[in-house]
Every structure is written in structure tokens, then in C-alpha cells.
């Protein structure tokens, strides 16, 4: 099985040596070129990177990359391999090609471990951190275009846990089905939302909504998956993040 995981990046950074990983400059049509392939070749939506985030890289991989399984991770965030240990250098703990092969022989999709918001549901966390109307519009589109997905949309957003970061590895046939469904919805959402008054951060709405739609697609189609820990290459500043989280919940 040929597996290729793109590493979405917008800056020069240390990259894994394993040929499993393909560094990809996302938003390449908007910025000066980096010494990596860009998401602006072939069929692409590179120009939408400010609002679609790393999903412009996913679109490029879907349309242009030839592999039996395709994945997406980030230059500062990777899947950890089975030898995950806090005593080893982080770059030695990243999922290897051999480990990815073994996992995909057991399940057709690899996902990061679920993130737990504890005192927030997926819906309330999004509403406090972004704009609630994004979720309302996304649900309306699901109701109109593919109502069979609405129960999973409602159920996943009522939970405190979910797969985040737009990180996954999928067998090619599933990737094709997922991306066709996902981008149809996001392009329709793009038409309906007026984000002209959004902050630059909130204008990344289609990347944020894409994160929430992954579990919806997985659950509705009853896709089996394996999970791996997420390996952050830089400090997470949990105190700062926790303070910001509480401010959004109780002050905004």
C-alpha cells in the first residue's frame, strides 16, 4: 500500500525524514514560494486558504496525489507512533510508514484521539469561540442536501469529545467519498455566509466547520477507524489556552 501524508505548512520548518510525509505549502498562490511543493498546482483551491485553512491542502491531495491512502497533518502536529514515549525526542516519536501500514490493515481510517472540552459540548464550544450562525447554516445545508447526516450532526455536537485538527489518514476510496461530500457542503456554506465582518481568525470558518463535519461523516457511514495520540512539536501553553477558553465561555 502506498500511503502519503501531506504536512500542511505556511513556513519553513523541520520536517520528518520518513518518505511517508510530503511537506506541502498551503495557500501557495497567496504567498512567496517555500522550498516545498505548493497546493496551487493542478486542480486546486489554494486561493481560499485564508478561509479554508489546511483544507486547501486536502483538496489538492484529493485531486492531484496518487496514493492508496492519503492523510493530512500539520507542521507542528503529527500522529504519534506506537513507541510514543515522553523520554524520547519528539521527532523520533512520529508515526512511521510501517506503523501506518499496520494500522490501516486493521481499519481503513486513522484518526487522532478525541479532544475533550469537559465543560463544553461541541456546539457550545464553537458558539463561544466563533459564530453560532456558522453551525446553524451548516445544519440547514445538511437538512436540504443530505438529511441522513443531520442526526449525527446533532449527536456529535452534543458531546464534549470529538476528533479535531482536520487530521486523518484514509483509504483512497473513502477519501474520495469524504472529500466529494465535504467540499460540496463547504462550497455551499461559502455562498450563504456573510463573513465580511468576521475577524481574520473567524474567517477561517470553513476549516473550523470541516473539523466538526469529519465525525458526522464517519458516524453516518459507520466507518471503522483506529486512533493515535497527537504529538505537538511545540509547547501548548495550557494555562494561556485555558484562560482564553474560560473567558470565551463566561465573558463573551
N, C-alpha and C positions, 0 to 999 in steps of 0.2 A: 504494500500500500504506500503510495506517495502522499505524504502529509506535508502541508505548507501552512505555517502560522505567520501571518503578517504582523509586524511590530509597528503600530501606528506611532509616528513621531513628527514633531514640527521643529526639531532642533537636533544638532549633532549630539550624540550620546553614546556611551559604551553599549555595544550590542552583543548578544550571545554568539558564541563561536559555532554552535551547533547549526548545521545547514537546514535543520527543521525550520529555522526562523528567517523571515525575509523582511528586513527593515524597509519601511515604506513611508515616504514623506506625504503626509496628508495635507490637503489644501495647497498642493504644489503649484496650482495655477495662480494662486494669490500671493506667493512669496518667492524670495530668491531661492534658487535650487540648492539642495543639500547633496552630499555625496551618496545618496540612496536613490533607488527608483522612486518616481513620483506617481501619485494617483491621478495624474492628468493625461495619461496616455490611453489609447484605445477608447473604449466606451467608458465615460466617467461622469461624475458629478462633482469634480474637485472644487468648482467654484462655490458650492454650497457648504463648504467646510465650517464657516462661522456659525451656521445654524444646525448642521448635521454632525459636527464633531468627527469622531473616528469612523462614523458610518460612511463617510465618503471613501475611506479605505476599504471598508467591507464591500461597498458597491463595486469598486474597482476589482477586487479579488473575485467577486462573483462573476463579473463579466469578462475578465481577462486572464485569470490564473488557471492553469491546467494542473489539477491535482485530484487525487481520490478523496481527500479530506482537506478541508480548509478551516483555518482558525484565525482568531483576532485577539491580540493582546496589546499592551501599551508599553512604551519605552521605559516606564517606571513601575510597571505592574505585570507580573507573569504568573503562570501556573507553577506551583511548586511540585517537584518530583517526589517519588515515594521515599527518597532518602532525605526528606525535609528534616533539617536539624538546625537549631539555633547556634550550634557550636561551629558550624562551617561557614565559609564565605558565602554570601548570598548568591553570587554568580555561579557557584557550584551547586546550588540547590534548585536551579530552574529545571523544569520538566525537559527531559531529553527525548530524542526521536524514538528510541527504543521503548521508553516508558509510555509515550503517546500511542505507539503501535499496540502495546499490550492492552491499554485501557480501551482503545477503540475496537479491539477484538471482543471485548465484553459488552460494550454499549456503543451505539452509533453517535452519541453526543457526549462531549466532555464540557462540564460547567464548573465555575468557581463555587466554593462553598457559599451557602446563602449568607447574606448580610442581615443582621438582626438590629432593628431600631428600638426594640424593647418597649419604650413608652409611646411609640407612634405606630400606626398602621401605615402601609404603603401609601394609602390615599392621603392621610393627614400629613405625613412627612412631605409628600410632594406639594400639597397645598400650602404648607408653611414655608417651604424652601423656594417655591416657584410661583406659578399661577394656576389656580384651580381650574380655570376655564380650559386649559390645555387638556386635562383629563376628561372634562365634560365633552369637549369636541371630539376627542378620540373615541369615546364611548358611542357618541352619535354616529360616527362613521362606521364603527363595527356593527351597530344595530341595523344600519342601512345596507351595508355591503356583505357582511358575513355574520349574521346574528348568532350563529352557533358558537362564536367566540365570546359573547357577552357574559355568560355565566362564569367562565374562567377569569375574565377581566375583573368582574366584581369580586370574585373569591380571592384572587391573588392580592388585590389592593386592600382587602380587609385584614390581611395578615401583617404581622410585624417583620416577617422574614421574606427575603426574595433574592434571586440571582441578579447581581448588578454588574456594572462596569462594562457592559457590552462585550464581555469576554466569553468565548466558547471555541470549541473545535467541533465540526460537524462532517459527517459523511457527505459526499458531494451531492447525492440525490436529495438529501434533506436540506442541505444548504440552498440548493436551487429553489426548493419549495418555500423555505422560510423567507428568503430574500425577495422572491416574487410577491409574496403576501405582505411582508413588512414595508417594502418601498412603495407599493401601491397605496397602502394606508397613509404612510408619511407624506407622500406627494399630495394626496387629497387633503390631509391636515394642513399642509403648507398653503394650500389655496384658501382655506377657511379662516385661519388665524391671522389676526392683525397684530404683528409683533413690533410695530414701529415705535411704540412707547416702552418696549422692554429694555432692560439693561443689557449690556453686551453678554453678561453671564446668562441671563434668562433667554436670550436669543438663541442659545444652544438647545432650544426646546425639543427639536426633533431627535437629537441624540438622547436627551433625557427620557422622552416618551418611548424611544426604541428600547431602552433598558427595561422598561416596565412591560413591554409587549412580548419579550422573549419568553417569560414564564407562561403567558397567555397562550402562545402558540404551542409550547411544549406540552402543556396540560391538556389542551383541547384535542391535540392529535395523539395523546398518550405515548409520547416518545420517551423511551428509557434513556437514562443518562448516568454517567459517573461524575463524581465531584472531586476536585483537588483544592487544597488550600491556595490562597492568593499570597504571592510573595511581593511585598512592596520594597522597592530598591532604595527608597529614601525614607527618612523619618516621617511619621504620620501626624505628629503634633496633636496627640489626642486631647490634651487639655484645651487647646485652642479650638479644635473642632467641636468638642463637647460644649464649650461655652457658646459658640455660634449656633449650635443646634438648639440649645435651650432658649436663646434669645429669639430665634425664629418661631419657636413654638409658643412662647408666652408673651412676647412683646409685639411682634409684627402685627 
